[in-house]
Amino acid sequence: MKEPYYRMDLARIHHEAFGDYADSVAPGVVSLLGAPCNVVELGCGGGALTRHLVAAGHRVIATDASPAMLDITRQTAPEAEIRALELPNDPIPNTDAVVAVGTVFNYLASKTDVERSLVAAARAGDLLVTDILDLSYGDTRPEPVDYFHEGHGWKLWTLNTLEAPDRVVREMTIETRAGVTHERHVNLLVDVEEIASRVGAKVRGSFGDEVLPSGFRVLLASH
Ligand SMILES: C[S@@+](CC[C@H](N)C(=O)[O-])C[C@H]1O[C@@H](n2cnc3c(N)ncnc32)[C@H](O)[C@@H]1O
């Protein structure tokens, strides 16, 4: 069986060092949602967006495929209901709105899985709000890029490679006091305009006033 993405070490690092993306999109997401309602969040990670949703008065079911991420969300957003939910096969509960940030749908294994999951998410609520990586993400990042980050008790080496026009691979080596672990993440890049037309969603450049990195798009579906 495939190892889940974001096991304990990387889940902690992601939450500690990379929550700023969710913070930056939160005002736009909250404004799109409007009045307090029932929200199912997919790929909630460590709850970086969840806490903003709860603070805005929404009743949130926060879900993710990674048990380590859900453990962190229990601390970050104790008001949310926490559930394990792995796309594309687990059912998405019916709700008012479905939200996912941090390009959750790009982690799926095939274009069919991405489309199937977006359709299910759009059907589960009156509104779907999500971000997604477009094929153009690869145009501006054709060469492999090395990153290094460190924090309290950890170091992270990342190598991002565009392995194919529709596939970015992130090889990560994580060092903590307990030892060294590795994760390899594959993100599928999709033709967002094409998939949006199949799902019945609108494409935007941002959730609100924030500026997203190149190649990121926002999908909005409502009925
Ligand atoms: C880049 S992180 C974003 C986390 C969080 N939303 C944020 O913005 O900080 C992507 C999240 O998607 C989750 N994820 C990846 N594949 C998934 C799948 N098949 N089903 C549900 N969640 C998945 C990961 O576990 C991870 O928490």
The ligand as an SDF file (V2000), in Angstrom:
LIG
                    3D

 27 29  0  0  0  0  0  0  0  0999 V2000
   -0.1520   21.2290    0.7590 C   0  0  0  0  0  0  0  0  0  0  0  0
   -1.0910   20.4400    1.9920 S   0  0  0  0  0  0  0  0  0  0  0  0
   -2.2890   21.7330    2.3810 C   0  0  0  0  0  0  0  0  0  0  0  0
   -2.7970   21.6290    3.7900 C   0  0  0  0  0  0  0  0  0  0  0  0
   -3.7040   22.7640    4.2520 C   0  0  0  0  0  0  0  0  0  0  0  0
   -4.9360   22.8120    3.4940 N   0  0  0  0  0  0  0  0  0  0  0  0
   -2.9750   24.0900    4.1890 C   0  0  0  0  0  0  0  0  0  0  0  0
   -3.2990   24.8920    3.3100 O   0  0  0  0  0  0  0  0  0  0  0  0
   -2.0870   24.2980    5.0270 O   0  0  0  0  0  0  0  0  0  0  0  0
   -2.0890   19.2780    1.0830 C   0  0  0  0  0  0  0  0  0  0  0  0
   -2.9790   18.4270    1.9730 C   0  0  0  0  0  0  0  0  0  0  0  0
   -3.7270   17.5490    1.1480 O   0  0  0  0  0  0  0  0  0  0  0  0
   -3.8090   16.2930    1.8030 C   0  0  0  0  0  0  0  0  0  0  0  0
   -4.0560   15.2450    0.8130 N   0  0  0  0  0  0  0  0  0  0  0  0
   -3.1950   14.7610   -0.1100 C   0  0  0  0  0  0  0  0  0  0  0  0
   -3.7660   13.7770   -0.8200 N   0  0  0  0  0  0  0  0  0  0  0  0
   -5.0320   13.6450   -0.3370 C   0  0  0  0  0  0  0  0  0  0  0  0
   -6.1130   12.7760   -0.6670 C   0  0  0  0  0  0  0  0  0  0  0  0
   -6.0190   11.8560   -1.6190 N   0  0  0  0  0  0  0  0  0  0  0  0
   -7.2760   12.9130    0.0290 N   0  0  0  0  0  0  0  0  0  0  0  0
   -7.3930   13.8540    1.0120 C   0  0  0  0  0  0  0  0  0  0  0  0
   -6.3850   14.6760    1.3860 N   0  0  0  0  0  0  0  0  0  0  0  0
   -5.2130   14.5750    0.7070 C   0  0  0  0  0  0  0  0  0  0  0  0
   -2.4620   16.1410    2.4800 C   0  0  0  0  0  0  0  0  0  0  0  0
   -2.4680   15.1760    3.5130 O   0  0  0  0  0  0  0  0  0  0  0  0
   -2.2220   17.5650    2.9670 C   0  0  0  0  0  0  0  0  0  0  0  0
   -2.7030   17.7770    4.2560 O   0  0  0  0  0  0  0  0  0  0  0  0
  1  2  1  0
  2  3  1  0
  2 10  1  0
  3  4  1  0
  4  5  1  0
  5  6  1  0
  5  7  1  0
  7  8  2  0
  7  9  1  0
 10 11  1  0
 11 12  1  0
 11 26  1  0
 12 13  1  0
 13 14  1  0
 13 24  1  0
 14 15  1  0
 14 23  1  0
 15 16  2  0
 16 17  1  0
 17 18  1  0
 17 23  2  0
 18 19  1  0
 18 20  2  0
 20 21  1  0
 21 22  2  0
 22 23  1  0
 24 25  1  0
 24 26  1  0
 26 27  1  0
M  CHG  2   2   1   9  -1
M  END
$$$$
